[in-house]
């Protein structure tokens, strides 16, 4: 039963990590291994995640966010691919033209931005995703070479207005799907609790029916409350004391048969 709980698995991993941390701390003196020890010690902070379980709404938000992470990851991969594509196009068509354009004091900066694939992709991320620094290179290039608006405008439409909104829709859809699954899980959990309560009541009835006639009399109910600790604890958990049993019995005995 211990290994059926995910929280127990989580605690076990943290304990094992702590033991490995202690062993490595005594066994290794090399400074290069200190980074590994620090990483192992940081994992102990994960114990704070258990506190989230005491706040159901916060825990539900984290679950929805975790379910949307897959869509977020593939969305980032798609944006990265598009930035690479537009960087390659810019290196082919814009890089040869920059040296012929007077960009004032920003000429060297713009040449560096369109000098290699990494710098160009980084600059497109800054301009298309973050939405910053259009005035340094892009606006002067469009003023000097109006044809470049096709490259920059299409890149803006595809990356910022197209794919980013599409990715946002995918994330919202993933969160909505996770919310539906959460409602289903909560409904299943509620049904499981109801079945557990019904089984508990059946067990109590079997315990109270000492003569096995299939009926429970008021005397059997009162005697079971006094003699059976499980019955007493369960009924008291429902805020039912011995003085309430007679009234409860009258309500349940609809045919007034006394059992």
PAPAVO-446547 format. One record per residue (C-alpha): z, x, y; residue in three letters; chain. Coordinates in steps of 0.05 Angstrom, whole numbers. Layout:
# PAPAVO-446547
+--------+--------+--------+------+------+
|      Z |      X |      Y | fido | kenu |
+--------+--------+--------+------+------+
|      Z |      X |      Y |  ala |    A |
...
+--------+--------+--------+------+------+
END
This chain:
# PAPAVO-446547
+--------+--------+--------+------+------+
|      Z |      X |      Y | fido | kenu |
+--------+--------+--------+------+------+
|      0 |      0 |      0 |  unk |    A |
|     13 |     59 |     46 |  unk |    A |
|    -59 |     83 |     42 |  unk |    A |
|    -87 |     13 |     58 |  unk |    A |
|    -66 |     19 |    131 |  unk |    A |
|   -112 |     55 |    180 |  unk |    A |
|    -53 |     72 |    224 |  unk |    A |
|    -20 |    108 |    165 |  unk |    A |
|    -84 |    148 |    155 |  unk |    A |
|    -82 |    165 |    229 |  unk |    A |
|     -9 |    188 |    225 |  unk |    A |
|    -25 |    229 |    162 |  unk |    A |
|    -81 |    266 |    198 |  unk |    A |
|    -36 |    283 |    257 |  unk |    A |
|     19 |    308 |    210 |  unk |    A |
|    -31 |    352 |    172 |  unk |    A |
|    -58 |    379 |    237 |  unk |    A |
|     13 |    397 |    259 |  unk |    A |
|     26 |    434 |    194 |  unk |    A |
|    -39 |    473 |    200 |  unk |    A |
|    -21 |    489 |    271 |  unk |    A |
|     46 |    519 |    250 |  unk |    A |
|     14 |    559 |    193 |  unk |    A |
|    -40 |    588 |    239 |  unk |    A |
|     11 |    603 |    293 |  unk |    A |
|     50 |    649 |    245 |  unk |    A |
|    -10 |    677 |    207 |  unk |    A |
|    -59 |    693 |    264 |  unk |    A |
|    -46 |    743 |    320 |  unk |    A |
|   -117 |    749 |    345 |  unk |    A |
|   -126 |    722 |    416 |  unk |    A |
|   -194 |    693 |    396 |  unk |    A |
|   -160 |    644 |    350 |  unk |    A |
|   -113 |    619 |    404 |  unk |    A |
|   -167 |    570 |    427 |  unk |    A |
|   -167 |    538 |    358 |  unk |    A |
|    -91 |    531 |    362 |  unk |    A |
|    -96 |    499 |    430 |  unk |    A |
|   -147 |    449 |    404 |  unk |    A |
|   -102 |    432 |    345 |  unk |    A |
|    -43 |    421 |    392 |  unk |    A |
|    -84 |    375 |    436 |  unk |    A |
|    -96 |    330 |    377 |  unk |    A |
|    -22 |    313 |    379 |  unk |    A |
|    -35 |    274 |    442 |  unk |    A |
|    -74 |    225 |    399 |  unk |    A |
|     -7 |    196 |    378 |  unk |    A |
|     -7 |    161 |    445 |  unk |    A |
|    -65 |    118 |    420 |  unk |    A |
|    -15 |     81 |    376 |  unk |    A |
|     17 |     53 |    439 |  unk |    A |
|    -47 |     14 |    452 |  unk |    A |
|    -32 |    -29 |    392 |  unk |    A |
|     27 |    -59 |    430 |  unk |    A |
|    -20 |    -86 |    483 |  unk |    A |
|    -69 |   -134 |    448 |  unk |    A |
|   -115 |   -145 |    508 |  unk |    A |
|   -122 |    -70 |    522 |  unk |    A |
|   -133 |    -57 |    448 |  unk |    A |
|   -188 |   -109 |    447 |  unk |    A |
|   -222 |    -78 |    507 |  unk |    A |
|   -221 |    -10 |    473 |  unk |    A |
|   -251 |    -40 |    411 |  unk |    A |
|   -308 |    -71 |    451 |  unk |    A |
|   -320 |     -5 |    487 |  unk |    A |
|   -322 |     32 |    421 |  unk |    A |
|   -373 |    -17 |    393 |  unk |    A |
|   -416 |     -6 |    455 |  unk |    A |
|   -414 |     70 |    447 |  unk |    A |
|   -471 |     71 |    398 |  unk |    A |
|   -517 |     35 |    446 |  unk |    A |
|   -493 |     81 |    502 |  unk |    A |
|   -507 |    143 |    461 |  unk |    A |
|   -578 |    124 |    443 |  unk |    A |
|   -590 |    101 |    515 |  unk |    A |
|   -570 |    170 |    540 |  unk |    A |
|   -617 |    201 |    489 |  unk |    A |
|   -674 |    157 |    514 |  unk |    A |
|   -661 |    176 |    587 |  unk |    A |
|   -658 |    249 |    568 |  unk |    A |
|   -725 |    243 |    533 |  unk |    A |
|   -756 |    209 |    593 |  unk |    A |
|   -729 |    263 |    640 |  unk |    A |
|   -760 |    316 |    595 |  unk |    A |
|   -827 |    280 |    596 |  unk |    A |
|   -828 |    274 |    672 |  unk |    A |
|   -805 |    346 |    679 |  unk |    A |
|   -864 |    370 |    637 |  unk |    A |
|   -912 |    328 |    679 |  unk |    A |
|   -882 |    356 |    744 |  unk |    A |
|   -888 |    427 |    719 |  unk |    A |
|   -961 |    416 |    703 |  unk |    A |
|   -983 |    380 |    767 |  unk |    A |
|   -931 |    393 |    821 |  unk |    A |
|   -908 |    464 |    809 |  unk |    A |
|   -977 |    496 |    825 |  unk |    A |
|   -980 |    458 |    891 |  unk |    A |
|   -911 |    475 |    919 |  unk |    A |
|   -931 |    544 |    941 |  unk |    A |
|   -985 |    514 |    986 |  unk |    A |
|   -937 |    466 |   1020 |  unk |    A |
|   -892 |    484 |   1079 |  unk |    A |
|   -824 |    453 |   1065 |  unk |    A |
|   -788 |    491 |   1119 |  unk |    A |
|   -722 |    523 |   1099 |  unk |    A |
|   -722 |    486 |   1033 |  unk |    A |
|   -785 |    518 |   1005 |  unk |    A |
|   -748 |    567 |    960 |  unk |    A |
|   -700 |    513 |    937 |  unk |    A |
|   -757 |    466 |    918 |  unk |    A |
|   -795 |    522 |    883 |  unk |    A |
|   -732 |    536 |    842 |  unk |    A |
|   -725 |    462 |    825 |  unk |    A |
|   -795 |    460 |    796 |  unk |    A |
|   -796 |    530 |    767 |  unk |    A |
|   -776 |    515 |    694 |  unk |    A |
|   -762 |    457 |    648 |  unk |    A |
|   -686 |    460 |    652 |  unk |    A |
|   -683 |    462 |    728 |  unk |    A |
|   -735 |    407 |    735 |  unk |    A |
|   -699 |    362 |    685 |  unk |    A |
|   -633 |    375 |    721 |  unk |    A |
|   -665 |    358 |    788 |  unk |    A |
|   -695 |    294 |    761 |  unk |    A |
|   -627 |    275 |    734 |  unk |    A |
|   -597 |    286 |    803 |  unk |    A |
|   -650 |    245 |    838 |  unk |    A |
|   -668 |    190 |    787 |  unk |    A |
|   -602 |    178 |    752 |  unk |    A |
|   -550 |    197 |    804 |  unk |    A |
|   -596 |    176 |    862 |  unk |    A |
|   -581 |    237 |    905 |  unk |    A |
|   -621 |    290 |    944 |  unk |    A |
|   -687 |    255 |    954 |  unk |    A |
|   -695 |    284 |   1024 |  unk |    A |
|   -695 |    358 |   1004 |  unk |    A |
|   -758 |    362 |    963 |  unk |    A |
|   -787 |    295 |    943 |  unk |    A |
|   -796 |    263 |   1012 |  unk |    A |
|   -828 |    326 |   1042 |  unk |    A |
|   -874 |    333 |    982 |  unk |    A |
|   -896 |    261 |    988 |  unk |    A |
|   -909 |    271 |   1063 |  unk |    A |
|   -950 |    334 |   1049 |  unk |    A |
|   -983 |    311 |    985 |  unk |    A |
|   -986 |    234 |    983 |  unk |    A |
|  -1014 |    235 |    913 |  unk |    A |
|   -947 |    260 |    886 |  unk |    A |
|   -919 |    190 |    900 |  unk |    A |
|   -952 |    168 |    835 |  unk |    A |
|   -910 |    218 |    795 |  unk |    A |
|   -844 |    207 |    832 |  unk |    A |
|   -854 |    132 |    840 |  unk |    A |
|   -871 |    120 |    766 |  unk |    A |
|   -813 |    165 |    745 |  unk |    A |
|   -766 |    124 |    789 |  unk |    A |
|   -791 |     57 |    761 |  unk |    A |
|   -789 |     79 |    688 |  unk |    A |
|   -722 |    116 |    689 |  unk |    A |
|   -679 |     82 |    741 |  unk |    A |
|   -706 |     12 |    746 |  unk |    A |
|   -732 |      5 |    675 |  unk |    A |
|   -694 |     43 |    622 |  unk |    A |
|   -627 |     44 |    657 |  unk |    A |
|   -627 |    -31 |    663 |  unk |    A |
|   -652 |    -38 |    592 |  unk |    A |
|   -596 |      7 |    568 |  unk |    A |
|   -546 |    -34 |    608 |  unk |    A |
|   -572 |    -97 |    574 |  unk |    A |
|   -566 |    -64 |    506 |  unk |    A |
|   -494 |    -44 |    521 |  unk |    A |
|   -476 |   -114 |    543 |  unk |    A |
|   -509 |   -143 |    481 |  unk |    A |
|   -470 |    -94 |    436 |  unk |    A |
|   -405 |   -113 |    470 |  unk |    A |
|   -422 |   -187 |    463 |  unk |    A |
|   -436 |   -178 |    389 |  unk |    A |
|   -371 |   -140 |    381 |  unk |    A |
|   -334 |   -196 |    417 |  unk |    A |
|   -364 |   -247 |    368 |  unk |    A |
|   -342 |   -204 |    310 |  unk |    A |
|   -273 |   -199 |    341 |  unk |    A |
|   -268 |   -275 |    345 |  unk |    A |
|   -289 |   -280 |    272 |  unk |    A |
|   -237 |   -228 |    252 |  unk |    A |
|   -183 |   -265 |    291 |  unk |    A |
|   -202 |   -330 |    258 |  unk |    A |
|   -201 |   -297 |    189 |  unk |    A |
|   -133 |   -267 |    205 |  unk |    A |
|   -107 |   -335 |    227 |  unk |    A |
|   -131 |   -366 |    162 |  unk |    A |
|    -99 |   -309 |    122 |  unk |    A |
|    -32 |   -321 |    157 |  unk |    A |
|    -37 |   -396 |    144 |  unk |    A |
|    -50 |   -383 |     70 |  unk |    A |
|      8 |   -335 |     68 |  unk |    A |
|     54 |   -387 |    100 |  unk |    A |
|     32 |   -440 |     51 |  unk |    A |
|     44 |   -393 |     -7 |  unk |    A |
|    113 |   -378 |     21 |  unk |    A |
|    129 |   -452 |     24 |  unk |    A |
|    105 |   -462 |    -48 |  unk |    A |
|    151 |   -405 |    -69 |  unk |    A |
|    209 |   -438 |    -32 |  unk |    A |
|    195 |   -505 |    -65 |  unk |    A |
|    194 |   -474 |   -134 |  unk |    A |
|    260 |   -439 |   -119 |  unk |    A |
|    293 |   -504 |    -94 |  unk |    A |
|    268 |   -547 |   -152 |  unk |    A |
|    322 |   -524 |   -201 |  unk |    A |
|    310 |   -581 |   -251 |  unk |    A |
|    234 |   -571 |   -251 |  unk |    A |
|    219 |   -645 |   -242 |  unk |    A |
|    168 |   -633 |   -187 |  unk |    A |
|    212 |   -663 |   -133 |  unk |    A |
|    265 |   -634 |    -86 |  unk |    A |
|    326 |   -676 |    -70 |  unk |    A |
|    370 |   -668 |     -9 |  unk |    A |
|    424 |   -638 |    -53 |  unk |    A |
|    376 |   -586 |    -80 |  unk |    A |
|    353 |   -569 |    -10 |  unk |    A |
|    424 |   -559 |     15 |  unk |    A |
|    446 |   -521 |    -47 |  unk |    A |
|    385 |   -475 |    -42 |  unk |    A |
|    400 |   -461 |     31 |  unk |    A |
|    470 |   -439 |     12 |  unk |    A |
|    454 |   -400 |    -52 |  unk |    A |
|    385 |   -371 |    -41 |  unk |    A |
|    384 |   -317 |     14 |  unk |    A |
|    307 |   -317 |     17 |  unk |    A |
|    305 |   -391 |     30 |  unk |    A |
|    360 |   -388 |     82 |  unk |    A |
|    328 |   -329 |    119 |  unk |    A |
|    260 |   -362 |    120 |  unk |    A |
|    286 |   -429 |    145 |  unk |    A |
|    330 |   -395 |    197 |  unk |    A |
|    268 |   -357 |    220 |  unk |    A |
|    237 |   -425 |    234 |  unk |    A |
|    300 |   -442 |    275 |  unk |    A |
|    325 |   -490 |    221 |  unk |    A |
|    399 |   -490 |    206 |  unk |    A |
|    437 |   -528 |    152 |  unk |    A |
|    453 |   -584 |    201 |  unk |    A |
|    378 |   -594 |    212 |  unk |    A |
|    360 |   -600 |    139 |  unk |    A |
|    380 |   -673 |    131 |  unk |    A |
|    336 |   -694 |    190 |  unk |    A |
|    279 |   -651 |    163 |  unk |    A |
|    287 |   -683 |     94 |  unk |    A |
|    284 |   -753 |    123 |  unk |    A |
|    219 |   -736 |    160 |  unk |    A |
|    188 |   -707 |     97 |  unk |    A |
|    212 |   -764 |     52 |  unk |    A |
|    160 |   -814 |     76 |  unk |    A |
|    169 |   -861 |     16 |  unk |    A |
|    245 |   -858 |     20 |  unk |    A |
|    249 |   -842 |    -54 |  unk |    A |
|    303 |   -789 |    -44 |  unk |    A |
|    259 |   -732 |    -70 |  unk |    A |
+--------+--------+--------+------+------+
END
